[in-house]
Amino acid sequence: MRIQRIVVPTPFKVGPVNVYLIEEDPLTMIDTGPHTDEAIRALKDGLSKLGHGIASIKRIILSHAHADHFGMARLIADESDAKVYIHAWDAPDVTSDTDYGPFKQLLAGAGVPHEVLDKLEAGSAQIRQYERRLDSVEVLNDGDEITFEHESLSVVHTPGHTPGSICLMRGSNRLMLSGDTILKNITPNPVLNHDPINREKRFQSLGEYLVSLARIKSIAPTLLKGGHGDDIDDYDEYFNRLYHFTKSRQEKLISLLPPSGASAWDASLLLFPGARGENRFLALSETVAHLDFAVAEGKLSSDVVTGKEIYHD
């Protein structure tokens, strides 16, 4: 099994995305990049250098439902007849048109002001221009085996960055394709999402993410190939660094809360005062995740006041 990396540009601040090509029958692509002219050219050029074309792709595996990872899947599937696979919990976010109304309710409950809600909705619509929704997908679940002619990859469900984030494990040498769950030089954001079981609730992203990190540690991968940046060859060091970073970030957030308490939105302004544009939503996501996890650990309490959740020390 040969795993080839194709670096594809994105219009996002995270920078280029890594698309992986598994050169074994059936020819399989892991993630696709966003749907932009520049990304399409880069992907076609990368495939051509490896002796392939888009029409040669037989299968597409999506690590999670973000535009920089699935945006081009529809184009590739239409040209190649490739089947597209994604975890069940992320499948609705790549197949159905998004009704922003329920998500607005989540944001309002986090204390986002009305005028900012409209800006966030406009930002979400702008991101959707870099993706093409699929008519249907094949659903993956934890423990599924993705078989090739001579080897297979195991699906490891690693919720956190999104509810349906997955990693793919090669058993022969414990190499892991980690999507955005593990990134070399970026701390993955536990993005604000609906709970996949009860969409009226908020997904407990940070708690789930830390469980996923511990699970990966127990698997002991020898090398991790992430969705952005370089490979990681020392997961224990990465795990310890991220654990201490998370603890420090949570302690700082709790120390910033006023005696009267604060909504997640107000707390995010204290924790990330300089965040602008798309980073303001990411700042809110990280703040909500830390506050929810602090409540789960008994370090904070929360009450709903006039439709907003207020967190108290």
ZIVENJO-V459418 format. One line per field, one symbol per residue. ss: DSSP state (A for helix, B for strand, O for the rest). phi: phi as a letter, one per 40 degrees, with the letter a starting at -180 (. if undefined). A space follows every 10 residues. Layout:
ss = ???
phi = ???
This chain:
ss = OBBBBBBBOO OOOOOOBBBB BBBOOOOBBB OOOOOOAAAA AAAAAAAAAO OOOAAAOOBB BOOOOOAAAA OOAAAAAAAA OOBBBBBAAA AAAAAOOOOA AAAAAAAAAO OOOAAAAAAA AAAAAAAAOO OOOOOOOBBB OOOOBBBOOO OBBBBBBOOO OOOOOBBBBB OOOOBBBBBO OOOOOOOOOO OOOBOOOOOO OBOOAAAAAA AAAAAAAAAO OOBBBBOOOO OBOOAAAAAA AAAAAAAAAA AAAAAAOOOO OBBAAAAAAA AOOOOOOAAA AAAAAAAAAA AAAAAAOOOO BBBBBOOBBB BBO
phi = .bbbbbcbcb ccccgcbcbb bccaccdbbb gbgccbdccc cccccccccc gbbdcccbab bbcacbdcbb dcccdccccb gccbbacdcb dccbbbcccc dccdcccccc gccdccdccc cccccccccc abcccabccb bdgcbccbcb babccbcbci dbdbdbbbbc ccbfcbcbfc cbbdbbcdcc cdaccccbcc bcccccdccc ccccccdccf ccabbccagc cbbbcdccdc cccccccccc ccccccccdc gacccccccc cbcccbgccc ccccdccdcc cccccccgcb babcbfgbcb bbc
